[in-house]
Amino acid sequence: MPYSSVPPAEFVAWFRSVAPYVNAFRGRTFVVAFGGEVVADGKFIGLTHDLNLLASLGVRLVLVHGARPQIEQHLSRNNIEDRYHQNIRLTDEETMQCVKEAVGRVRVEIEALLSMGLVNSPMANADIRVAGGNFITAQPMGVIAGVDLLHTGSVRKVDVTAIKDRLAHNEVVLLSPLGYSPTGEVFNLTLEDVATQTAIALDADKLIFLMDHDGVLDKKGELLRELTVDQANAVLSGKRKLPDDTGLFLPCAVHACEAGVARAHLISRHVDGAILQELFSDIGIGSMVVETTLNTLRDATINDVGGILQLLHPLEEEGILVRRSRELLEREIGRFVVMEHDHRIIGCAALYPFTDEAAGELACLAVQPASRRHGYGDALLKHITSEAQAQGLRKLFVLTTRTAHWFVERGFKETDIGKLPAQKKNLYNYQRRSKVFVKTLQ
């Protein structure tokens, strides 16, 4: 959508929303893996624009490309049979020659596209320098079930020092699915092996696979946007047959996260700007695998004031919550808890005790719109309820103008203003005409 057609307020709100990601990603290392299909389909041009943007924001990029369709084309052109054993390509001398030619052509094309600097395009004034080299030491895969796979290999070692040196010089490192042995042999590798082992060796912050599907789907065909390693393993061990690319990349994502990679993402190669949509939005566009849950419920600190204000402001503007100043929130921050997702505040709540009457007020219960319907509100309510019980309070009350049904569904009952603690009753705002709900604590 052209900027001229975007309302200024909407544009500003969007720009502010991505700022935390820009700051968080600067200086981080991302490994991005994509098959030769991306190049063959002509979609790498769009991908270069996104990669250029990431590089300009200070992201350290390692790109790993595949060349399966190009290799198959070369084999077909030379009337060479494309042989597989247990879904692994058997690479003999003739096949290896085709692999070298195909990989070389793909690599040259990628480098050429990354070098574009056309005016009036996202690549204008781009200064992407591409680094390559013998960064991957490989070893033969050997004999599997009685079949020698010959020049098909696996990653033995990644030259971390050399790659980090290139990244430190603001170069984009491009890795091909080839590896070299100390004896001078060349081995045909898989892009997922190269990408996974490189991400682990570099202790990368993200490993991103571009695939044919939107990500990992559940039994109903709905996208699983976030999975822990345990949840991903449950998907893999289930009886349901997975799409080929999911069965290929999801185990790699699990292995990477178990080995220390912070995040692994599986996203569609068919969606324009998929990487940007995945990285710079709260819900993403694909599936993200993490070692453990990204949710944290904790006591708020003074450093959380800005995040809480940003969360509450839209609700205050709508009149759903009473407006609180920064000064007031700073004084009362000790009463708040926050729900974080991936180190970003997505929810909050506060407990104001009235110990003389063994009652507590639940206030400022809020969850950002994109994160609703995921149980975060219930988690905050449960935490506040437990805290109230720990303080010896026997009832919990809340004042609300818009969310009466939500509280009723959770055991609150409407009552009159006269049942409020005396101190709270004196502060009641009759212009807002908030309804009062109370819940007896066990």
Residue, then its C-alpha position, 0 to 999 in steps of 0.5 A: m500500500p503506498y504511503s499516501s494511502v495510509p493514514p498518518a496515525e496508522f503509519v506512525a503506530w506501525f512504525r513504532s510497533v516494529a521499533p523494538y524488533v529493530n533494536a533487538f535484531r541489531g548485531r544478531t546472527f540469522v541463518v536463512a536457508f532456502g531451496g533452489e526453487v526460490v531461484a528457479d521460480g524467480k522469487f529470489i529478487g523479492l527475497t533480496h529486498d528483504l535481505n537487504l533491509l535486514a542487513s541495513l538494520g545491522v543483522r548479520l546474515v548467513l544464507v544457505h542455498g539449495a540447488r535440487p531442481q537445478i541438479e535434477q535439470h543437469l542430470s536430465r540434460n546429461n541423461i544421468e539417472d537421479r538415484y536415491h537411497q532412503n531419500i538421500r541422493l546417491t552421488d557418484e562421479e557423474t552426478m557429482q560433476c552435475v552437482k558442481e555445475a548446478v551449484g556454481r550456476v545457482r551461486v553466481e545467480i544469487e550473487a548477481l541478484l544480491s549485487m543489484g542497485l537499481v534506482n527506485s527499487p528497494m536495492a537502491n544504494a545497497d552495498i551488500r558484499v557477499a563472502g564465500g569460501n571453504f567454510i564447511t569441512a565435510q565427511p562422506m556419509g558412507v555406507i547405509a544399509g549396504v549402499d555406499l553413497l559415495h560423494t554424498g556427505s555430511v557436515r563435519k566442521v564449520d569454520v566459525t572464526a572465518i565466518k564471524d570475521r566476514l560478518a564482522h566486516n558487514e559481509v553477507v556469508l553465502l554457503s552452498p550445499l558443498g563441503y570439502s575434506p582435508t584431502g581435497e575431496v568435494f561432497n554433496l551436502t543437503l542445505e538443511d544439514v549445512a544450515t542447521q550445523t552452521a546455526i549451531a556452530l555460530d550460536a545463531d539467534k535465528l535459523i529460518f527455513l523457507m518452505d512450500h507450506d505456511g509452517v507446521l499445521d495441526k490436525k485441523g490444518e490450522l497453523l501452529r505459530e509457536l511450538t516448544v521443542d517438546q510440542a514439536n517432538a510430539v508432532l513428529s512422533g504422532k501418527r499423522k503423515l506430515p508434508d515432506d518439507t515439514g518432515l524435513f525441516l522440523p527435526c532440524a529446527v528441534h535439533a538446532c534449538e536443543a543445541g542452543v539456537a534461540r529460535a527456529h522459524l519455518i515460513s512459506r517461500h510463496v508469500d511476498g515479504a514472509i521474512l519481514q512479516e515473521l520477524f517484525s510482527d507479534i504473531g508472525i506468519g509461520s511457525m516458530v520453534v523454541e526450546t521452552t515457552l516464551n511466556t513469563l509472568r513476573d512482578a513488574t519493575i520500574n523499567d516496565v512502566g513504559g511498556i505498561l503505559q503503551l499497553l494501557h493507553p489504547l484502552e484508556e483512550e476508549g474509556i475502558l480503563v481509568r487513565r493513569s499518569r506515568e508518575l502514578l504508575e511509577r509510585e504504584i508499580g509494586r502492585f503490578v504484574v506483567m506477562e511477557h512474550d519473548h521479552r515483550i510486555i503483552g499483558c498486565a494486572a494489578l492488585y490493590p489490597f484493602t486489608d481492613e476489610a479483607a478485600g482486594e481490587l483487581a485493576c488494570l487487567a489488560v492484554q494486547p489485542a493480538s495476544r488475546r484468546h490465548g489464555y493470558g487474561d486467565a493466567l493473569l487473573k489466576h496469579i492475582t487471585s493466588e496473590a490475594q489469597a496469600q495476603g489473607l484476602r477473602k474476596l476480590f472485586v473489580l470495576t468494569t464498564r465493558t467486560a462484565h461477561w468475561f468476569v461473570e464467566r469466571g465466577f464473579k457476581e455483580t453487586d452494588i456500590g455499597k459493598l465496596p470497601a469504604q475507602k474505594k467507595n469514597l473514590y467511586n467515579y459516578q460519571r463512569r458508572s462502572k459496574v462492580f463485580v465480586k468473587t469470594l476467595q476460598 
